[in-house]
Amino acid sequence: MQSVLVAYSGGADSTFLLKVASDVLGDAVTAATATGKVYPRRELEEAKSLAQKLGVRHVAFPAEQMKDSEFVANREDRCYRCARLVGGLLLREAAKVGAAFVVNGVNQDDESDYRPGMRAASELGIRSPLREVRLGKREITALSRGLGLLNWDKPSDSCLATRVPFGQRLTLERLSRIESCEEFMKDLGFGQVRVRDNVETARIEVPSCDISRVVESRTAALIVARFKALGYTFVSVDVEGYRTGSMNEVLKERIGLGQRED
């Protein structure tokens, strides 16, 4: 590819991609991170720090999804609209630094979920090298650990809008409340956590092995007090545990698990 701009979230997959790109192309690699109200603030600082440790030039650019009325309406094409917007901005950043390609950290396992953003990336000519060579999450984790990457076991994350059911309007207040709740739980020592927002109800997802910690009386009392102070009336724990794309389950039943967006 000669030169690339890596869409960089600071997650394990995009960090592995950034490391390999840097090893192969050297200074012809730039990491680019979108910023905005839909992204956890902690992620930007971690992305900056990791890119610096890898010795890769890093740029951050604003993405104003919350100014898009169609995105805010939170219909089933929300992720597609977001990916088209951010993808266009990535292409602009690539032109600024003279990168021949934009690449992202999408991998083979992402094909099993409802990911309209993959279709948007394909339409824009954005490449997914990990997916192209059929690398899945387990292999990426093993390879990242072998390379000594600091975040090889970092739990996956996603934009805050994914915590709100389709059809329910997105607001800055909702996104801020979700982020505050998740940050609170991370400060309590929970690494992988999602707070699904259903207006008055917060549904907490953590890995099955952590559910007992959440419902332990003292911890539960702290969580309930904090969540209610932030505006929730009810606080529940999903006994099925954390799983990627749980908010897509209704859609996956409708479109069929075997279908692919692209």
Protein Blocks (a to p, Z undefined) as FASTA:
>chain_A
ZZacdddehiaklmmmmmmmmmmnommpccdddedjkbcfklmmmmmmmmmmnopacddd
dddfklpmklmnopaklmmmmmmmmmmmmmmmmmmnopabdcdfbdfklmmpccfklmmm
mmnopacfklmnopafklmmmmmmmnopaklmgccdddfklmpcghiacdfklmmmmmmm
mmmmmmnopabdcdddehjaccddddfklmmmmmpmklmmmmmmmmmmnopabdcddfkb
paehklmmmmmmmnopkbcfZZ
